[in-house]
Amino acid sequence: MSIWGLSWTNGKILGTYTSIPILMFWRFFIAGIFMLGVLIVRGTEWRIKKTGIPSIVASAIFLVLYNDFYFTGTHLGAAGAGGVLVTTLNPVLTFLLISIVRRKPPVGRSLAGLLLGILGGTILINIWQDGWSAIFASGNQYFVLCASTWAFLTAISSRINKHMSTLTYSFWLYMLSSVIALFFVDTSQLFSVFHMGLRFWLNLLSVSVGAMAFATTAYFIAASRLGSEKASAFIFMVPLSAMVFAMLILNEPLKLNILLGGTISIIAVFLINSAKKK
């Protein structure tokens, strides 16, 4: 999960090199090739059942949307702030989504956690100081959209083991996502990445092999075995690492609203999870 924290800084750096569609395509494609190697080494079945195709297609659409919001948000806003906002807001939105789908309104600790999570999110965005216009400032709207699309992706991936192994799911998800991203790429610039320097490739490999093929696949495994709500709690290793990497590499300052809002949001998810265990 710490690799996910680093990925927010990686995304900020990569955004200075080329267009978002090109970044998305190569991120997905490299992750897919890496996962193919994992399938071969582990001898995992790579074929999928027809019943699993709709889940992969839906997941790919949400993954492409998430990455578009992710790269746009880090380009416009602060990487550290985005990492904290998205990864603390995501579990709250995931819980809310699951509650709506199951038609079980939150009560007790769950309700308190949900309300506290919303409060933490508003502080992170800095609504109390800048007003509701803060949602549309400094890339915040894209970070909110990141958390929203990831909540849907988490819900889908939590049930994927009914159709295929998580490794197989990850391989097809990344490859299909690269195909979707290719439709938005200026093909004349597709191979321009091979003229980039070492700094670009280190960051690209970090977000593709490290954050996506390794960390995201591990997250899907957790979601399929533990359930989407519990798996989303693992994301809370990300906010601290996201801020630390942004401070060390990008020299981003640690703002009071980020520290306070992030802390409140973490407490919110602890309340939600403790209520579920009880």
Secondary structure, 3 states (H helix, E strand, C coil): CHHHHHHHHHHHHHCCCCCHHHHHHHHHHHHHHHHHHHHHHHCCCCCCCHHHHHHHHHHHHHHHHHHHHHHHHHHHCCHHHHHHHHHHHHHHHHHHHHHHHHCCCCCHHHHHHHHHHHHHHHHHHCHHHHCHHHHHCCCHHHHHHHHHHHHHHHHHHCCHHHCCCHHHHHHHHHHHHHHHHHCCCCHHHHHHHHHCCHHHHHHHHHHHHHHHHHHHHHHHHHHHHHCHHHHHHHHHHHHHHHHHHHHHHCCCCCCHHHHHHHHHHHHHHHHHHHHHHC
